[in-house]
Amino acid sequence: MVSPLVFAFLFSWAAVGLVAAEKSDFCLSEIVKSDERIRSHGYPAESHEVITEDGYELTLFRIPYSHKLKNQNERRPPVLLQHGLFSNSDCFLTSGPDNSLAYLLADAGYDVWLGNARGNIYSRANGQISLNSHKFWHFDWHEIGTIDVAAMIDYILEETDFPKVHYAGHSQGTTVYLVLLSERPEYNDKIATGHLLAPCAFFEHGTSFVFNALGPLVGTPGGIWNQLLVDTELIPHNNLVNRLVDNGCHLSESICKNAFVMFANGGYENANASSMLVLIETHPAGSSSNQGIHYLQLWESHEFRQYDWGTKKNIEIYGQELPPEYDLSKITAQTHSYSSHNDALCGPEDVDTLVSRFTHLTEDHRVPVQSFNHLDFIIAKNMKELINDPIIERINKYEGR
Ligand SMILES: *[C@@H]1O[C@H](CO)[C@@H](O)[C@H](O)[C@H]1NC(C)=O
């Protein structure tokens, strides 16, 4: 059970976030950015800008090679890592060179690219639309998949002159992969191997209190809450929100873990507390309310389908009353799923549904540790052995290494 205190904490966090969004007092120069973080560990780092067809300016960070291997002149197949909701490229870095996936891949001889979805702290500009306009926030993970990830993949292939890229995504980073490859199947040929950590597509059995608390309010289209919340920034990164979380975490580890309770069924046995503290420096990272609303719609409908605008607008946009489903049978790229028992958002039964619809899924891996939860895929003390090493092994196998 979730205590009322945690409820109060989370709601005030969200409320303060929504109010503070208007002020937008966040300043990028005050944080340690991914490229600086990478350099501080001795690795080379680059920052690239990708402009999407609809004007969003996305930042891709890159670890081009490993200073330990001095392999800058060798063949280095590219890998794209894509973060989850409320997150950014730092999520693949915060456990440091001995444990986080980005560094381990660089040390295994790969050219590592870290994506950032529109709306997060590293991708908050659009040449045509002001950040303070509702129009800027008129998107959800459908666009992140079909436009942002597609643009990042094309950019990487162009820059590196490779025909395919390896992909690993966490949480929403898996949703956008499924969306892209089912909606634009021609991108299957651009993927060497795909690795889905805590894959999120179906939410029928989601046990997180977030679903029960917010699902009925905003999960169905047309309601007042929906009207109020659509096209706004959701839990932005700003000084006020950040200070609340940061102080909470320094005050007590349990408050900190409770702030993340929505991702786990209560337990944080595997979490690396130091890594969590680093993570919080740049999280929550900013996203559109529509991303959250769209997920809640999936929880309500039990389907993996496009955003529900209500019957009238659906007919206008999609030519049918209900939003079209994502056809997972169109995904043919070699894809591995990694999921865990204690995931309160995308738990084992919903992964069963995903696997049953994902006809060409290569392998369905279930983490053998019962307490492993949704966030453990990026911050657990034991994620190297359980997740990251196996990913690299499979990528190596593909590359004949
Ligand atoms: C835990 O996180 C810290 C901070 O990034 C890192 O230095 C350490 O190596 C990590 N340990 C494990 C086992 O993940």
The ligand as an SDF file (V2000), in Angstrom:
LIG
                    3D

 14 14  0  0  0  0  0  0  0  0999 V2000
   26.7940    3.0380   -8.1570 C   0  0  0  0  0  0  0  0  0  0  0  0
   26.7650    4.3630   -8.6370 O   0  0  0  0  0  0  0  0  0  0  0  0
   27.9800    5.0790   -8.4370 C   0  0  0  0  0  0  0  0  0  0  0  0
   27.7210    6.5250   -8.8500 C   0  0  0  0  0  0  0  0  0  0  0  0
   27.6360    6.6850  -10.2110 O   0  0  0  0  0  0  0  0  0  0  0  0
   29.1130    4.4120   -9.1890 C   0  0  0  0  0  0  0  0  0  0  0  0
   30.3160    5.0910   -8.9570 O   0  0  0  0  0  0  0  0  0  0  0  0
   29.2280    2.9570   -8.7720 C   0  0  0  0  0  0  0  0  0  0  0  0
   30.1940    2.2940   -9.5450 O   0  0  0  0  0  0  0  0  0  0  0  0
   27.8910    2.2730   -8.9120 C   0  0  0  0  0  0  0  0  0  0  0  0
   28.0000    0.9070   -8.4230 N   0  0  0  0  0  0  0  0  0  0  0  0
   27.2890   -0.1100   -8.9200 C   0  0  0  0  0  0  0  0  0  0  0  0
   27.5840   -1.4640   -8.3910 C   0  0  0  0  0  0  0  0  0  0  0  0
   26.4350    0.0660   -9.7750 O   0  0  0  0  0  0  0  0  0  0  0  0
  1  2  1  0
  1 10  1  0
  2  3  1  0
  3  4  1  0
  3  6  1  0
  4  5  1  0
  6  7  1  0
  6  8  1  0
  8  9  1  0
  8 10  1  0
 10 11  1  0
 11 12  1  0
 12 13  1  0
 12 14  2  0
M  END
$$$$
